[in-house]
Each structure stands twice: as structure tokens, then as C-alpha cells.
């Protein structure tokens, strides 16, 4: 699966963590650090941290190949941060091949609660699954409000 679009001049911060819940805090803290450096407000930083935690957790509970790490990349653009969380996991029921996960797709149930929360906290949420590689990627975009 491609590592996501990185336009020329944009910085990229990438971390890999074991696919275990106790390491989600590392991804959350990294999100807070990069968002603070981008000038996001306290509330925007907290929203991003929660959304990143939900994205990591969604992939961890999908029973990933635990020998492969969970990767979180932060693409820093002027006024926004794109977050790409990926792991070798089965596709979540709400993830299509490149399909955008919309809030009005189906009624919210417990398995979709993390997705709903992500949609409330960031500006864009997209889930992709590459059947050939077995990698599922969640893409989050958070724009700074001025």
C-alpha cells in the first residue's frame, strides 16, 4: 500500500509501534507533539490525540499479524496534519477499497463507535484496505481552525 501522498516541502514524521494496546499512548503523544509544533490549539490537539488513539485501537483489535508493527505517519502541511495509521489486518467491516467512511452510511453500532468518534474529532476520515498486501490504512485529516 502506498505510504500516502507527501507533497514536496511537507515534513513527515513516522513511528512504528508494537501492535499492543499499551503502546497506543506513544502514537497519541506523538500526535500531540506534532500538532503543538504546528500551532494547533489545546482543544484541537486533544481532538487529534483521541482520534489517533481510536484509529490505532481499531487496527489493534482487528487481530493483526502481531509480528508486523503498526505504523503511524504524520504529514505536516501548512494549517493541517494528515495522519496515516496502517497495519497488516483484515479489513474492518466499514472499510472499503478506497471508500470514504461516511457518517450516514448505516446506523451506528458498537463496532462502528470508534469510526463515529474519529469523524466527530477530525475533518476527514478514510479507510482503505489493500487485499494484495493485507494492509489496512486509516487516513485522518485535521485542519487548524484560525
C-alpha positions in Angstrom: 0.0 0.0 0.0 1.4 3.4 -0.8 2.6 5.5 2.1 0.2 8.3 1.3 0.7 11.5 -0.7 3.5 13.7 0.6 3.8 16.8 -1.4 7.1 18.4 -1.9 8.2 20.6 1.0 5.9 18.9 3.6 7.5 17.2 6.6 6.7 13.6 7.5 7.1 12.1 11.0 6.6 8.4 11.2 6.6 6.0 14.1 6.2 2.2 14.3 4.9 0.6 17.5 4.2 -3.0 18.5 0.5 -3.9 17.9 -0.3 -3.9 21.6 -2.7 -1.5 23.4 -0.1 -0.3 25.9 1.8 1.4 23.0 -1.1 3.5 21.7 -0.1 6.3 24.1 3.2 6.6 22.1 1.2 7.4 19.0 -1.1 9.8 20.9 1.9 11.7 22.4 3.5 12.0 19.0 0.2 13.4 17.6 0.2 16.0 20.4 3.8 17.0 19.8 3.5 17.5 16.1 0.1 19.3 16.5 1.6 21.6 19.1 4.6 22.4 16.8 2.0 23.2 14.0 0.3 25.8 16.2 -2.9 23.8 16.9 -5.0 24.9 19.9 -5.2 22.8 23.1 -8.7 21.6 22.1 -7.6 20.7 18.5 -4.6 18.8 19.9 -6.8 16.9 22.3 -9.3 16.0 19.5 -6.4 14.8 17.3 -4.9 12.7 20.2 -8.3 11.0 20.8 -8.8 10.3 17.0 -5.3 8.8 16.6 -5.9 6.6 19.7 -9.2 5.4 18.2 -7.5 4.7 14.8 -4.7 2.7 16.4 -7.1 0.8 18.6 -9.4 0.0 15.6 -6.4 -1.7 13.9 -5.1 -3.4 17.1 -8.5 -5.1 17.8 -8.8 -6.3 14.2 -6.3 -9.2 15.2 -3.3 -8.0 13.2 -0.3 -10.1 12.3 1.5 -9.2 15.6 4.9 -9.7 14.0 4.3 -6.6 11.9 4.3 -3.2 13.5 1.5 -0.6 13.5 2.8 2.4 11.6 1.6 6.0 12.2 2.7 8.7 9.9 2.0 12.4 10.3 2.3 14.6 7.2 2.7 18.2 8.3 1.2 20.8 5.9 0.6 24.4 6.5 -2.6 24.5 8.6 -3.2 20.8 8.7 -1.9 17.4 9.7 -2.7 14.2 7.7 -2.4 11.1 9.8 -1.9 7.6 8.2 -2.3 4.7 10.6 -1.6 1.3 8.9 -1.2 -2.3 9.9 -1.5 -5.8 8.3 -5.0 -6.6 9.5 -8.3 -7.8 8.0 -10.4 -5.0 6.6 -12.8 -3.6 9.1 -16.5 -4.0 8.1 -16.7 -0.3 7.4 -13.5 -0.1 5.3 -13.8 -0.4 1.5 -11.2 -0.3 -1.2 -10.5 3.4 -1.1 -14.0 4.2 0.0 -14.6 7.1 2.3 -16.3 6.2 5.5 -19.3 8.5 5.8 -21.2 9.2 8.9 -24.6 8.5 7.3 -23.6 5.1 5.8 -25.5 2.9 8.3 -26.8 3.2 11.8 -24.1 3.4 14.4 -23.4 0.2 16.3 -20.8 -0.6 18.9 -18.3 -1.9 16.2 -18.5 1.5 14.5 -18.3 3.7 17.5 -14.6 4.4 17.1 -15.2 5.4 13.5 -18.0 7.7 14.6 -15.8 9.3 17.2 -13.0 9.9 14.7 -15.5 11.6 12.3 -16.6 13.9 15.1 -13.0 14.9 16.0 -11.2 15.4 12.7 -12.2 16.9 9.4 -11.8 13.8 7.2 -11.7 10.1 7.8 -11.0 7.5 5.2 -10.4 3.7 5.4 -8.6 1.7 2.8 -7.7 -2.0 2.6 -5.2 -3.4 0.1 -6.2 -7.0 -0.4 -3.0 -7.9 -2.1 -0.8 -6.9 0.8 -3.3 -7.3 3.6 -2.6 -3.8 4.9 -5.4 -1.6 6.2 -4.8 2.1 6.4 -6.9 4.7 8.2 -6.4 8.3 7.0 -7.3 11.2 9.2 -7.0 14.9 8.3 -7.2 17.6 10.9 -7.2 21.2 9.9 -6.2 24.1 12.2 -9.0 26.5 12.9 -8.0 30.1 12.7 
